[in-house]
Amino acid sequence: MAISKILRRSLSAGKISCSKANDVPKGHFAVYVGESDKKRFVIPVSYLNEPSFQDLLCLAEEEFGFDHPKGGLTIPCSEDQFIHLTSSLARR
């Protein structure tokens, strides 16, 4: 599925949000990462244009859908993998 369709569907369903919307800066969104205990990260929307991040979103849809009890997306990878990926994206 194209990333634009995934995001359009999730945004229209109100799934990319945070229960504490005022702590997510404009141009960012919340994701939850980790195997057992999910840790919340607030990341720039610009990451959505990155192919490596789009791959994670496709995995997230396949594994979890876009529902999370706290809002935001659940990303199916370890916290270390996610930090490594986002660190490399931040250096660009």
C-alpha positions, 0 to 999 in steps of 0.5 A, a space after each residue: 500500500 502506498 505510504 500516502 494512502 496509509 497516512 491518509 487513512 490513519 490521519 482520517 481515523 485520528 490514529 496519528 495523534 497523542 493523548 497529550 497533543 500539546 507535547 508534540 511540536 508542530 511538524 512531529 508525531 508520536 510513535 511507540 517502539 520496543 518489544 515488551 515495554 513500548 517507549 514513546 518517541 516524538 519524531 519529525 514528519 519529514 521522516 515519512 519521506 524516507 524509504 527506510 522509515 516507510 518500510 517500518 510503517 508498512 511492517 507496523 500496519 501488517 503487524 499491529 494496524 494503526 491502533 495504540 491505546 495511547 494514540 500514535 503508531 506502534 513500530 515493530 522493531 527494537 528500541 536500539 534499531 529504531 534509535 539507530 535508524 532515526 540517528 542516521 536520518 537525523 544526520 542527513 
